[in-house]
Amino acid sequence: MKNYIFLISVIFCVLPNFGQDFQMPKAPSQDLDRGGNLQNSTIRDSLMSKFGDRSTKLNKNPDAKIEDYLIISRQNDTVVVDTSLTIEKYHKVNFLRKDNFDLIPFSNTGFAYNTLTFSTTNSINPKMGASNKYYAYDSVDDIVYYDLPTPFTELMYRSVFEQGQLLDAVYSVNTSRQFNFSISRKGLRSLGNYQNFISSSSNFNFTTNYTSKSNKYKLRTHYSNQKLFSEQNGGISNSDILNFENGNTQFLDRGVFDPNFENAHNEFLGKRFYLDHNYALTETDSISSSRLEIFNTIYLEEKKYKFQQTSSDEFFGDSFVAQEINDKIFLNSLNVHAGLNYNSQILGEIGLGLRYVGDNYSMENYQISEYIDNSETINSKTTFFTADYKKIFSKIELSARTENFIFGDNNSNMFSSNLRLKFNNNSLNIAYKFYSAAPNYNFLLYRSNYQNYNWDNDFKNSISNSISVDLELDKIFDVHLGLISVKNQIQFEKLTVGNSTDLNQYSIIPVQHDGNLDVLKIRLARKVNFGKFSIDSKLLLQKSLSDDIINIPKIVSRNTFYYSTDMFKKALFLQTGFGVKYFSKFYMNGYDPLLSELYVQSEKEIGEFPIIDFFINAKIQQTRLYFKFEHFNSSFTGYNYYSAPNYPYRDFTFRFGLVWNFFM
């Protein structure tokens, strides 16, 4: 802690000298707001030097502008590299690099996440299982590509809990106007405050994208190699719950707690090779206003999940063999998509294609072969018809997408549509989604040395319908109305074994509900500025109309109060303030370390504890600094905070982070 205080003191002591040495004469045509969005300003706004209004560091392209630095998603949605400091970016400086408003992390970085809301599936492709690992796993849609005038680097650092660090780095360069490649790696290691609670991960991605000089042929590829590891201890024991909640001074050092077990870990590994390319058969020109192209996408992915324990433990019930636990599941997938895209100024964008998905789900645990059939597999080979449509009519944007089963094993279908209306600086968005999706593979088939973790189910497709209305009113508020209806909901639940009163005598099993699950959501967001003071608020009101199926909090809120100003002759832009997160009490989902899944429980209510953070954010040129006193109210608002039953939430800690961009 003393080292962090010393670091802060040094930074703020040298800032006045820094501002004098690098003071810039004001440009005649621009007076930049460093707290604002820089997407329409030139790149020199992020790379100012003491030689005047023009950067001398962009030796490859001195005329490059910030809007030339493009980040492109798989769906070809494009955003511009943004080096500004905003409150939205503060909410994304975390392990996921996403706003985790509706999530609550566990006490150690990257270990696991619990959810504060309910969402439907967004894919008809079944997952292998270990769903909690997918929060940190870069899926095929999470990979981005770059188009840049000069080499671009981003470094993100974040301190963790006890020994270790989080570093997310990306380097990208256009070797020519037509070809770009990028290399990125996110690495984490954090010891954690509890025994046997290490979290460690590695996400490595390599991407390339190429466009021919004629612009007829485009190609994108990426390779991904990921490893998500975490030690497991089952949480603190039931006998220690009172010692935690009463704030017993002997247990303020969390390493004193004896967890439920100390000899296990789980691990999720994934490798993927992806390629998509398209070729224009006809192009728009002075004669024709349409473009016809053929496209093809193919990717192969291997996933592996394993739970290993040096010896069996009664925490999970009886085992077939009282020795080392070594449960493994595998999923090998091949996905091929091909078809035609037609783009016309009159008709819009139309895509038609066929998609083939081949999955092989298998298990491995040679120790239990004499007790149960461990050689069972699920082989699924399915062909779908796909169609996409998009059209912009003046201020109205319409899009629709469908995938329909043709033949094979996975009889799933989906349809989604979206209507967006823009008026002035406001917008109205209406969306509808329908999914008839096959269950995840670990719902259907699972094998383990633990007797309670063996099943072979024949579940129906889960059918969901959802409609949402989003209204964004500039300088007033944003409102989201959502209604979700699910039939044949599948989830893990905690069931007591027999009539036992022993809290450890239970099993976690998949359950399918025949009735309908209906959930209503209302989300409000509002940002108000009072001079240099601001309030950023978000409120989620939700209600499950089927209380016997899922449990969600009725209220989730987050309010951020902060002050923004330029300092040291605009050499530094500062934001400082408080953030308060709160959710109402409910039967929060439990966490199963063997499956790496959340399960529904009805024994312990969790919630109604505020999480208050104090932060100081600063921007110096293209560097953003983040200082955070996280959950500093933990010692005086009651030790009743949890991320899941038996898993306490984070105690007060100081965190430091930075995001640093280079454009050369």
N, C-alpha and C positions, 0 to 999 in steps of 0.2 A: 504494500500500500504506500509506503514511504517513497518507493521508486516512482510510482505513478504521480504522486504529488510533486516530486522534484521535476519530473518530465513536464508537467503542466506549467510549473513556475518558469522553467527555462524557456519554453515556447513563448509565453506571454511577455517575458522580459526582453527577448530579442526582437519582438515584433516592431517596436518603434524604430529601431535601427534598420530593420528590413524594409520598412515603409520608406525611409529616407533614401536608402541606397537604390531602391528600385522604383522610385516615384516616377509616374508617367505624366507627360503633358497631356491634357485633355484633347481628345480628337475633336476637330471642329464640327463634325456632323453626327457624333454619337456621344451620348452620356449613358453609359451602361449601368443597368441595375443588376448588380452581381447576385442578388437573390432571385432574380427572374429567370425566365427561360432563354437560353442562348441559341436556340435553334435557328434564328434568323440573323444572327450576327456572324461576323467573319471569324475565322479560326484564330486570328491574332488576339481575340478577346480572351482566349484561354492560354495564349503563349506570349503575352506581352513581355517585351524586353526593355532594357534601359536605353535602347537606341531610338526610341520614338514610337510613332503610331504603327509601325510595321515590324512584324516579326522577322528576325534574321535566321531563325532556327530551322524553318521548313526548307531545307536545302534541296529537296526533290521537287517541291511545288509551292513556291512562295505565294501564289495566288489562291491557294486552296481555301475553301470556306467550310464552316462547320456543317452546313447542310449537305456537303459532299461526302461526309462520313456516314455511311449507311449501314444499318443492321437489319438483316432480312430474315424473316421466319420461313419455316417450311411452306406455309400457306401464302408466301410472298407479301405478307404485311411488312411494311418498311417503316422504321423509325430512324431518327437522326441521333448520333452520339450527343449526349447532353451533359455538360460539365457543371451545370448550375447546382446550387445547394438549395434544396426545398425540403419541406416537412415530409413530403411523400417519399423522398429518397431516404430520409432518416428512418422511416418505418420499414425500409427494405434492406437496411444494413444488418443482415443476420445470416445465419447459415443457409437458408433457402434462397436468399436474395429476392424475396417476395414479401408483400405485406401479409403478415400472419394474424390479422384481426380476428378471424374465426377459428384460430388454433391456439392451443396452449402447449408450449414445449415442456419437456421434462427437465429435471434439474441440471443435466449435463448437455452441452451443445451437441446437436445432431443425434441424440440417443433415440428419441421417439417423440411423437406428437399425439395429443388428444384433440378431438374436434368439439367445437362449441355450436355446431349447426348440423343440418342434414342436407346432403346433396345427392342427386341421382347420378347414375353412371353416365359417362360421356363417350363410351365406346362399346361396340358389339363384340370386341375381341376379349375373351376371358383372360384374366390375369392368372399367373401361376399360383399366387398366394403371397403370404408375408406382406400384406398390403401396407403396413406401416412403413416399410422400407421404401416404398414408392415415392414418399414425400421428398426424399433426398436423391432419388434416382433420376437421371436425365433421360427422359423418354425421347422417342424419335421426333416428337413435336417440340421438345425443349431446345433442340440444337438450333443455333442461329448461324448465319453466314454474313460475310462482310463485303463491302465494296468501298474502297478507300483511295484517296489521292496520294496519301503518304502512309508509311507504316504507323500502326496504332497499337498502343499497349495500355492495358488497364490492370492495376494491382489493387486488390482489396485485402486488407488485413483486419482481423478481429481477435482480440484477446479472449481466452476461454476460461475454464474453471480449473484452477490449480495448474499443473504442468501441461504445456502444449500451446498450440496456436491454430488459427484458421487462416489460410491463405488461398485466395482465388485469383489466378493470374491468367490473362489472355494476351496473346500477341498475334497480330494479323497484318498482312502486307499484300498489296497488289504488285506482283512481279512484272506485270504489264497491264495495260488497260483492260485486257480480256480475262486475266487469270488472277485469282486471289487464293491464299491459303491462310489458315489460322490454327494456332495451337493453344489449348487451354487446359489448365489443371487446377482443380480445387482439392486441397489437402487439409485434413483435420486430424488433430490428435488432442484429446482432452482427458485428463485423469478423472475429473469429477470429485465431488466432496464426500461421496459414500464409498464404502468398500466394494471392490469388484464391479466398477461402474465405468470403466474406460470406454470412450467412444473414439473411433478412428475410421476415416474414410478417404477414398481417393477417387476422383472423377476426372478422367483424362479424355479429351476429345480433340480430334484432328479433322479439319474440314477443308474442302477445296470447292471452288466454283469457277466455271469457265463459260464465257460467251464468245462466240465467233465474231469476227469483224463484220460479217454481213448481218449479224444479229438473228440469224436463222436457227442456229443450234446453241442450246444451253445445257450445261451439265453441272450437277452438284453431287458431291459425295461427302461422307464422313465416316470416321472410325471412332468407336467409343469403347472404353475399357473402364469398368467401374467396380469398386470394392467397398462395401459398407459393413463395418465390423463394430460390434459393441458387446462388452461383457455384460452378463446378466446376473442379477442377485435376487429377483423376485420381490424387491421392495423391502421396506422395514417390516419386521414381524408384528403380528397383532398385539403382542405383549408390550411392544415399545410405542404403540400409538399414543398412549397417555403421556409418556415421557417427552414425546415430540410436541404434542398439543399444549401441554402445560408449560413449555419452555424451560424444562429442567436444565439448570446450568451445566450439569455434568454431561449433557448431550448436545450442547451448542456446537461442539466439535463433532460434525456429522460422521466422522470416521469412527466414532465410538460405537455407533449403532451396529448391532449384529443383524445382518440381513437374513432373509429366509434361506439363502444358500449362497455360496461363494465359489462355485466350481464350474460355471457354465458361460457360454457365449453363443451368439448367433451371428451369421454372416450372409450377406447377399452379394453375389457376383454376377456381372453381366458383361457380355461382349456383343458388339453389333457392327456390321458393315452395311452402309446405306448408299444407294445410288439412285438419282432421278435425272432424267434428261428428256428433252423434247426438241422436235425439229419442225420448223414452219414449212408447210407445203405451199402456202400462198401468203402474201404479205400485203399490208395496207400500203397504198400508194395513191398517186393522183387519180387513178382510174377506179381502184377498188378500195372500199372502206371496211373490208373484212379481213380476218386472218384465220387460217386453218392450220392446226399443228397436231402432230401425233406425240404422245407422251408415254413414258414408261418409268415405273418406279419399282425397285426391288431392294429388299433388305433381309438379311439373315441375322438372327439374334439368338444368343445362348444365355440362359439365366440359370442360376443355381442358388439354392438356399439351404443352409444347414444349421442345425442346432446340435451343439456338442457339449457334453457334460462328463467330467472325469468319473463320476459314479452316480447311480440313480439316487433320487431324493424323494421322500414321501410327499413333498410339496405338490408334485404332479400326480400322486396316486401310486398304485402298484405298477411294477415293471415286469416284463416277461423274463428278463435276465438282469440280475442285480450286479451290473458292471457298467462299463462306460456306455454312455448314450451317444449315438452317432447317426442322427436322423438327417436324411438329405432328400430334397426334391429337385427335379430338373424340368426345364421347359425349353425345347428347341423349336424355333419358329422360322418359317419362310413366308414372306409376304411379297406378292407380285401384283402390280397394278398396271394396266395398259389401256389406252383409249385415244379419243380425239377431243381436242378443244377447239371451239369455234367462237371467235370474237368479232362482233359486228356492232357498229355504232347504232344500228336500228334495233336489232334483236337483243343485244347484250352479250354476255359471256355464257356459253353453254359447253358443258363437259359431259361426255358419255364414256363409260369404260367397263371393264371387267376386272375384278380383284380376286385373287386366289390366296387363301391362307391355309398353310399346313402347320399344325401343332403336334408336337410329341411330348406328352407329360409323363414323367416316370419318377420312381422313387428308388432309394437304395438304403438298405440297412441289413447287412448280412447276418446280424446277430439274431434276428427274429424269424428266420426262414422256416424253422421247425414249428413255430407257433401260429403263424399267419402267412398268407400268400403275399409276398413282398414284390412279386414280379409283375403285378398288374400295371397296366399303362392306359393312358387315354390318347388315342390317335384321332385327330380331327383334320379332315381335309374338306374345304368348303370353297365354293365359288359364288361371288356376289356380283350383282349388277349395280353400278354406281352412276349417279347423275348429279350434276351441279348446275346451278343457274345464278347469275348475278346481273343486275341491271340498275343503272342510275338514271332516274328521271328528274332532271333539274335538282330539286332539293330532297328527293326521295330516293332511297337506296333499298333495293329488294334483293334478297338472296335466299336460296333454298338448296338443300342437299338431301340425298337419300341413298341408302344402301339396302339392297333387297336380296334375300337368299334365292339362289337358283337351284343348286343341288349340292349335296354333301352332308356333313355331319352336324354343323352348327347352324341350326335353323333360326337365325337372328335377323332382325330388320331394324332400320332406323329411318327417321325423317325429321328434318329440322328446317325451320323457316325463320326469316328475320326481316322486319320492316323498320327502316330508320328514316325519320323525318327531321331535317335540319331547318331551323328558322332563326334568323339572326345569329346569336351566339348560344342558342338553346337547341335541344334535340329531344326527340321522343323515339324510343326503341321498343318494339313489340316482338317477342320471340316465342316460338312454340317448338317443343321437342318431344319426340316419341321414340322410345327404345323398347324393343323386345330382345333382351340380351341373355345369353346363356350364362349360367353361374360360373364363378371362378373355379378353377380346377381343384383347389384344396377344399372347397365346399363339397365337391363330389367324391373325392378319393384322397385318403390320407392314411399313412402307416407310420407307426412309432413304436419304440420299445416300451413306452408307457401305454398301458392297456386302455386308458380312457381316450387316447388320441388315435383311435382307429375307426374308420367309417368308410362305407361305400354307399353313397346316396344316389337316388334318381330324382333330382329336383327338376321342376319346370322352369321355363324362362321367366325371368323377372320382367314385368311390363310396367313401364313408367311413362306418364304424361306430365309435362310441365309447361306452364305458360308464365311469362314474366313481362312486366311493363316497367321500363326505366325512363324517367323524366329528369332531364338535366336542365335546370334553370340557372343561367349565368348570374352569379352574385346573389343568388337566393338560396337554393338548396338542390340536392339531388335526392330523388326518391326511387326506391325499387319495390315493386309489388310482385310477389311470386307465389304461385300455388303449385304444389307437387302432389301427384297421386301415383301410388305404386301398388301394384297387385303382385302377389307372390314374393314379397320381400324376403330376402335371405340374409342372415346375419349370424354371428357367433353369440351365444348366450351362456351364462353361467347357471348351471343346474346342480342342485344339491343331490348327492348320492343317497338314495333311500330316504330314511327319516333321521339321518345322522345329525347330531347337534355339533359335531366337530367342524369348525370353520374351514379346515383343510380338506374335508371330504366332499369334493365337488368335481365336476367335469366341465370343460369348455367344449361345446359341440355346435355344429352348424344347424340352424333351425330355419325352416321355410314357413311363412304365415300365409294362410289362404285368403284372409280378409284384405281389405284395402287399407293402405297407409296414406293419410292425407296430411300435408304440412302446409301451413300458411306462413309467409314471411313478409315483413315490412322493414325495409332498411332505409334510414335517413342519413344523409351526410351534409354537413354545412361547414363552411369556412368563412369566418368573419375577421376583418381587419379593422383595428382602431389605431390608426397611425402606424407606429412601429410594433404595436402589440397585435397578436392574432390568437384566435381560437379555432382549432380544427376538431370537429366533433363527428362521431359516427355512432349510430344507434341501430341495433337490430332487435326487432320485436318478432317473436316467432311462437307458433303454437302447433303442437301435434294434435290432430283431431282423432288420433288413435293412440290413446295414452298407454295402452297395454303392449305396444310393439317397440317403440323407441323412446329414448329419454333425451330431451334437449332443454337448455335453459330458456326461460321465457324472455329474458333480457340479456343482451350483451352490449356493452357500451365502451367507448374509448374517447377521451377528451384530452386534447393537447393544448396547453396554454404556453405561449412562447413570445419572446421579444427578438426582433431582428434589426440589425443596424450595420452600417459601414463603420470601420474603425481604421485608425492610422492612415488617414488620407486615402481611404479606399483600398489600402493594401490587403485588408482582411474584411470579410463579411462574416458576421456573427449571428448565430441563433442560439438562444438559451431559454429553457423553460421546464415545465413539468408535464408529464403524461400520466393519466389515470385510466386504468382498465378495470372493468368490473363485469361480473356476470352473476345472475341469480342462482340460487341453490337448486341443484337437481341431482338425479342419480347418474353421475358422470360415468362414462364407459370405463371399464377396467382394461388393463393391458396384460396380454398373455405373452411371456417371453419365449415360450417354445414355438408358438406359431407366428410371433411378431404381428399379432392382430389385436384389434380392439374388440371387446365383447360387452353386451348389455348386461348390467347387473342392477339389483334392486335392494341392496343392503346398506349402502353408505351414500348419503347426500353430501355433495361438495359444492362450494360456491359462497357467494356473499362476502368475499374478501377482496379488498382493493389492492391493486398492484400499482404502486406509485413510483415513477422514475423521474430523476432529475438529469437533464442533459445539457451539454454545451457542444454545439456544432460550429465549425469554422471552415471558411474557404479561403485559401491562399493560392492565387492563380488557379491552376488546374487540379489542386489537391483539396480534398474535403477531409476534415478531421472530426471525429465523433468521440466525445467523452460522455460516459453514461454511468450514473449511480443507480444501479438497477435494484428495484424492489427495496428501496431504502427504508420503507415503513414496516418491514417485516418484523422488527423486534418490538414494536409498540402497538400494532393493530391485531395481535393474536396469531398464534402458531397453528392456524387451522387451514393452511393453504396446501393444496395438493394438485398434481397434474393427473393423477389417477388414484384410485384406492391403493393405499400402502406406498405410494410414490410421492413424497413431498415435493412441492414446487421449490423454486430457487430462493435461497436466502439472499440477504443484501450482499451485493458485490459491486466492485468498480470494474467497468469494461472500457477498453480503448479500441478504436477502429479508425481506419483511414481508407479512402479510395483515391488513387493517384492515376491520372491519365497522361500519356505521352503521345505526341503527334509527330514523331520523327524517326 
